[in-house]
Each structure stands twice: as structure tokens, then as C-alpha cells.
């Protein structure tokens, strides 16, 4: 029985039941009271009420709304099942309602966005997108990365549903979109029209066999409408084959011309291999056999139309005959194979390393004589045997002598970028190691140098131990210079930049350079006019110049003859930089320092390694390998750029040339420095109470003895918490001398807590790390810095100067 008929029968039955109940109540009242008038009055009142209720029920409008059936989510999943796009629907409780197959494959069905297996930035981006979608109706997140870092998506969220109680999430892989965007636009645009006029129809097919993009000619022949959208349709359903396995458009039937299908896998250029037909998108080319593209047997050449087609495609493509001989290769294939400027070899095996020749030759012949299939293999090109690449191989039929289609991705740029990233990562890691080693060495050297100073106070010249102690101190100072080189390489040294002119720095170091070069080597100095001022540490610039000149001297002496070293300064404007079209140097004004020699130049295979730490071409024991790496670190830390090349000459290179670009500092130069000793610190005779905080026992002992001998009262602590407790317990100090990096509580954290109790108490930080590296941590008012290693005299003078300065305020 239907719902309407049941409702029709239910109403009379209900009314009849009510009437019977009312009649029974009237009869009971008459039997109980025996009053006829009262009974009739009661019956009349009930009749009026019953009539009013019936009339009111008739006045209600009939509801024409039918109850909706519960949603069938399987239908929704089928509608959302898009190739390459993950779609999920979540409710307000963040529960997964339904998802398509791509979502289940990528993320599983155990969680709904934003609670997915992503990195922290991705989770935050999805949370923001969900909040925006619930608030504004839509939300989006770009560059969402998976937890393993291998996949990146663009994500959109849209509020939907009758009560807008659901969010529809869509995840699109960025790599897939980027790889197919250019090819899809070409096929759908002018290139597709050009191919159609030549009798070639093109379409891009997803791994599941659905069309993602097609040319207008393909759409017209497949559906009769050039503007038809074939996205999502089954590619195979648009074609048919006859008993001879010839391919036709299904719409044209036997009245159409047979087609030759050429399958070109479209892989990610950065992938390690070309995907197979079921692993990635493909370019499908249907060549009309009626247009005569096939070459006659034995002609030995491919047709001009086919060469024109392959040359127009951005992929590296080449074709061979059944014997494996090259017939044609486009420019992209030549670039990828490293034969852009040479002639095409006879066989593909001539392009690869000796170990891969047999495998490549066998594969090409197998695909040329077997069925029309495709595959790929990893090969090593002859020019770059250390970097394997993927060679795609497909057997084709119906194109005359053309039997094999080869595809090769030009990975030159990707390989170069990978090497640069690896080199930068290695340099950064070595720099961090060097900075840490230098810090630890500085602590050790502080103790050694300080102990030597204290021992020299008890020994006078002529004493039997005096010379030995001096020798220990001299070697310790040499080690300190080596740690400064490590800090310079890692760009963690303490710089004292000034605004200066490069010619002034060169003139101050010129006499030293002449003594270093000797009589056999000539020093030539030339300067441009109107040079811009630069901002750098003059002492570090002197070290850069000395290191480069010493390297030039050693190179010329190794040849057995004299030579010439040239120092030149040049003015380079922003216009000149624009003409250089450099990807490294930003467009600005520069003052350039050029150091070149006549030492025969640098071997080309070593040019990319000379700035690496511990790399040297000198004999064992004659070079540390830190000279040029130190130069590189100083220049980069000063905001400059350094380049090395060989001076062009007829025949072998004449010599090496180093060009250092310093950005012009648009401010007045600092006054020229004069060779006068620094003013000594003013004497401080008032004594004082010092809080010494140092976690290294050796350094703390040396500093405590040195300051005690200078007349100060010392309270020594081994960490920041102990130092803070000394102040909190009522200690009255004139100065805090503290290390920066300490366990539990470091120096800056301790200083900030002390300042809450003693706002004007001066603080002297000492560290083996550079001041610039620690600037953000120790940027405190009335803060002073002293680098390690230091001598007994240096720490005493520094403390006296700080106390004198604050006493004068």
C-alpha cells in the first residue's frame, strides 16, 4: 500500500474513534447524574469542540514535501573519481564522509583533512584553508608537502551541502600539473592545429586510459565537433581495430583512413627513469597513413614531414631503422645526448659508455623487429658517465623505414643544479664543523696562552724555562691564527667593518707584498678613477690580498722563473652588471679588486674546487688548503662576490685571475688610518668585585688568576644558574664577566635575569664564536664582547677599560 492511500484511510478511523469516545462519556454522565438538561448541554459543548477541531485540521495546508532518501555516497564517489586529483568530503566534526580512489591511495581513509600525514607547514596551511572555507565558503593552500617530502599538492576547500555542513577538499599534485601544462597547451592550441593539417592527430592520455587534453582535429574526427571537450573519456573507446589490427577512429568506421599510433611516454624531467605506459601520462600521436608519411623501404631516410614533427616537439626524440641506425634526431635529443655541435653518430650505442653499448644495441634491435611496444632503460652517456639517465624506447610501425622511436630527457641543467646543491650543502656542513671546532680550540688556546702569561710573570729573560714558555706561547698564537682562518672560512669571525677606499688598503699593504714577492717577481698596481667606497674590515681585506698574492707567487716560483703580479681596482656600474647578465651578482654599483698573475693559470678541472676547504695543489706539508677558502669566507661575509678564471691567451693560459666585487657603500669614507699604536686603556685603580661565569674549568681558572693578580675580588661560578644565584643572594658586583654558550642556562639568559635585579650592571661576554654570529643573543644594553683566545694582559686591560668607562658616567 502506498503512503498516500494509508494516510487517506487513517483519517476516518481516527475521527470514528474520537466520536465513539465522546458518546461513551455523554452516556456515563447521564447515568451518573440522571439530569437530562446537564447531559444535553455537555454533549452540545463536545459537539462544538469536535466541529472546531475538524475545521482547523482542514485549514492546514497539505505538505507537498516528500522526505528525501538518505544519500547514496557510492554515487558521489563515482562522480568525484577524477584522474590525478584526490577528492574528499568532510563534515563539521572533521570526519571523512566519502573520498575518491586517488584520496584513498595517497592518504588512506583513516583521517580527513587537515589531519593528514604532512609536514608541520602543510598541516598549518590546511588548517588555515579549512578555517577560511567554513568562514568565507572557499579556502586554498599552495605547496603542501607530504611528510616524506616527495610530493607537493595545491589544495582547495569548498563549503557545500543543503545546510553547508560539508567541506569538499581537492588535492592536485603540483609536479603533475607543471609537467603537463606546457604540453597540454601546445596540443590544444596552434601546435595541435598544425599537426592536424599534416594528418597527425594528438592527445594526452592519463595512466588510466582517459583523455586529459586533445587537439581540435582529434576532437573533430572522434566526435564530429572540433570544440568538443574529451577530458575524462576513454581513449581506447574512441578508436577501433579491424581484423588486420589496423586502427581507425570509431566514429569514421571503415570509411576513414587507417591510423598509425605512436606512443610517447611523458615522464617527469627530474625522475630517475621514464615511466611505463601504465605509470605516467602519455602523448598519443595518430598518423594518417593516407598522407604518405612513410618512407619507402630501402630509402635509408625518414620523411621531411616526420622530421618536421619531431623537431617541433620539446621532447628529445630520435628515430632509427630496424637495424638500429639513426635516421633523425631533433635538437632536444642532441642537447640531451651531448652532441649538439657534432654530427649524429651512426648507432645509439655510440652515445653511451662502453659498459652500456651491448645492452643499448640489443634493446634497439629488439624493439625494431618485435611487436610495437615501449619501455625504458637506464644508460650512462659517454660524456657524463657518472650521471645515469633514462632512455625511452618504443617500436613503431607504418612509418616506412622508421622502426624505433627513442626519447631522451635533457638533464644537463638538472645535473648542474644537483651538483651545486650538493656542493653548497657540503660547504655549509664543513663550515658548521669548522666553526664548532674553532670554538672548542679557542677555549683550549685561551687556557694555554693564559697559563703561559702567568708563568712568564714568574720567569725573567735568561731563566732556563723562559725560552720554552715563549716557544709554547708562540705556537699557541699560531694555532689561534689557524682557528681565525677556520672562522673566516665558516663566515663566523668577528669583523670590524669600516667605510674605506680599496686603494688605501692596497697602499698600506704594498710594502709587505713587495717583501713577500722578492726580487724576481714584479708587482704592478693600477687604480681606476671615481671608485666608490666599500664597507669592510680593513685587516681582513689585507689578509685577502696577502693570501691571493702569496698563491700567485708560489704558482710562478713553481714554474722556475719570475713573473708579474697585478693588482687593479675597477669601477663597475649597475649598467655594466646588467650587460653582464649574471645570475649571481645583483644589479648595483661595485668596486672590483682584480688580482692576476703570470703563473700559467689554474687547470680547468680544478677551477670548481679551489675554494673548497683543505684543497691544495701544493706538496704534502707545504699548504693547509685554507688560504682560498678563507678568502672566500671573508669576501662573502663582507657582502661581496669572488670569481676565479684564467687569463685568455693564444695557446696555454697566461695566468690566473681573481675578481672580487664589493658593493659600493653610499656614505662618506672613514678617515684614513694612520700607523700609530692604539691608545692604552685608562688606568683603573679602584679595584672592584667581579662575577666570573665560565663552564670550562681551565678557562675559568686562568681568568680568575689573571683578574685576581690585577687586584679584583672574584666570585667564580661554573654555569649561568650558579651566577644568577650569586646575584640573587645579595652579591654586590661591579662587573659580570661571562661566557656566552653554557649548559643549563647560557650567558645571555643569565644576563637578562640579572638585569631585572641590577639594571645598570655592565656585562662582558667572552666567546670562541664570532660576535656577529651571537649578536642577536647578546644584544643587551651596556654589553661588551671579548673574543677568545685572550691573554692575561688583554682581559685585565678590557676589564679596567669597562670599569673606567662606567665609573665616568
Secondary structure, 3 states (H helix, E strand, C coil): CCHHHHHHHHHHHHHHHHHHHHHHHHHHHHHHHCCHHHHHHHHHHHHHHHHHHHHHHHHCCCCCCCCCCCCCHHHHHHHHCECCEEEEEEECCCCEEEECHHHHHHHCCCCCCCCCCECHHHHHHHHHHHHHHHHHCEEEEEEEEECCCCCEEEEEEEEECCCCCEEEEEEEEHHHHHHHHHHHHHHHCHHHHHHHHCCEEEEEECCCCEEEEECHHHHHHHHCCCCCCCCCCECHHHEEECCCCCEEECCCHHHCCCEEEEEEECCCCCCCCCCCCCCCCEEEEEEEHHHCCCCCCCCCCCCHHHHHHHHHCCCCEEEECCCCEEEEECHHHHHHHCCCCCCCCCEHHHHECHHHHHHHHHHHHHHHHCCCCEEEEEECECCCCCCCEEEEEEEEEEECCEEEEEEECCCHHHHHHHHHHHHHHHHHHHHHHHHHHHHHHHHHHHHHHHHHHHHHCCCCCCCCCHHHHHHHHHHHHHHHHHHHHHHHHCCCCCCCCEEECHHHHHHHHHHHHHHHHCCCEEEEEEECCCCCCEEECHHHHHHHHHHHHHHHHHHHHHCCCCEEEEEEEEEECHHHHHHHCCCCCCCCCEEEEEEEECCCCCCHHHCCCCCCCCCCCCCCCCCCCCHHHHHHHHHHHCCCEEEEEECCCCCCCCCEEEEEEEECCCCCCCCCCCCCCCCCCCCCCCCCEEEEECCCHHHHHHHHHHHHHCCCEEEEECCHHHHHHHHHCCCCCCEEEEECCCCCCCHHHHHHHHHHHCCCCEEEEEECCCHHHHCCCCCCCCEEEEECCCCHHHHHHHHHHHHHHHHHC
